[in-house]
Amino acid sequence: MNSVTNFNILTGLMALLISAMSVSGQIIESNIDENIATTTLSNGKVFPLVGLGVGKSHPSMISPMIAQAMQKDKSTFLFDTTHHNDNEQFVSSGIINGVSRMESNINGKVTVHVISKLWHTHLGYERTALSVKKMIEGYKKVLNDERVDLKIHVLLNWPRCYDNVNFMDCEEEENNLSEEMKSAKSPSHLEKNVAWKQSWKALEDIYTTQDEYPMIESIGVSNFQLSDMEEFQNFALVHPHIIQMNAWSLFNDPGLIDYCHYHDMHVMVYNAMGMLTKGFDGAPIASLHLEEVASELSKDMMVSASSSHGRDLTKGQLVLAWLIQHGISIIPGTKRFHRLQENSAVSLARIPELSDYQVEAVAHSVEAFLSGKDMEKQNIKVKVTFEAKSNDMLLYRRQSNGSEESIAYISQGEQFDENTYPKNDYVLYDAQNNKNFFEYRVAAELAGRHEKVLF
């Protein structure tokens, strides 16, 4: 697939996501009066767009990471993990410690969201019901804390065990299960196309039994392919509220995204940072392009109230902001405490809304990282600001055949922004004397940059 085709898919996909999210990028007040980005799920429940992935974190790091992430300067209240990792006690401890540190800054209960995913060995009605029961028992301490309103979102982590996935070993994982889980039902890997549907029926029953499971806020899936998702039409009474996917799928499976849009399923991505950092070195021009956009936004923030909150934007922050501004939830993980601030709900909410030009610039760059084919300089836009310094001016773009296309009338002292490409030619005429003119060509080295032209 060539670069143009890839980009057409990408831009079409992003348009779908924009229209799919009824409150994309909505800003609401958080637990402690900071503004954070949220969306509304198909069941009417408010859901954060920025979270923290702790499923792969070392147990000793989970509690302090969560406690710090919840503080006022970060306001991250969504945490993603898997029941398979048996880390509910550490997540609970982190939430409780976080609330204890916040107490002087809050009124009422603190709302915290936890994504808990069920591993493929727990597929099947009985196994899923038992797994959810065990998971809830793991959160008993925080559920009993009167300061916390814990909302649990339960997802099926995989639709089945795959023989060709290197971190899965169907038979060995089955053998390592507890006797209680083994006795719940026959091995799920022997019923690959049936077990997950039975699991979904179990989740439906749990979700609709609010008297017994009031903490279950929504149900969903993770790592499901389009063919699996289409099966929901044949049996499901409740469709997934959330679908979690690798960031790669977000840009390379438009059919799946179209399905999510049509059925009002909220999209959440993992591995966004991993996907990007692998691409930075292989696409230096695209990386430079991101740096330029990040620099523009940093300057905008320096003249706003947010100037007192941190350093220049990173490329990673820019891409994460691009995602949440399209209504996509993100759950970046980290081993470094300083990253908690950098990728927190507060920090990302302070990034100004990207202009159409900046949205397109990030899209081009991400496409280059994913495809492994760097951008060509002549395909990278340049933002040129034309300013009429002395007189009213007429701005024309010179066509390849020598004709001139009228672009704008610029009054004296006013400016006009043109998003263009290297090697494009312009002519500025004095509105009172067309013999007084200035010719301007966009230099190739300006690709991805901002140029100001005075006349």
JOKA-V944967 format. One line per field, one symbol per residue. ss: DSSP state (@ for helix, = for strand, . for the rest). A space follows every 10 residues. Layout:
ss->???
This chain:
ss->..@@@@@@@@ @@@@@@@@@@ .....====. ....====== .....===.= .==.....@@ @@@@@@@@@. .......=== ==@@@..@@@ @@@@@@@@@@ @@@@@....= ========.@ @@..@@@@@@ @@@@@@@@.@ @@@....=== ======.... .........@ @@@@@...@@ @@.....@@@ ....@@@@@@ @@@@@@@... .....===== ==...@@@@@ @@@@@..... .=====@@@@ @@.@@@@@@@ @@...===== .@@@@@@@@@ ...@@@@@@@ @@@@@@@@@@ @@..@@@@.. ....@@@@@@ @@@@....== ......@@@@ @@..@@@@@. .....@@@@@ @@@@@@@@@@ @.....@@@. =======... ..======.. ...======= ....====== =...====== ..======== =..@@@...= ====.
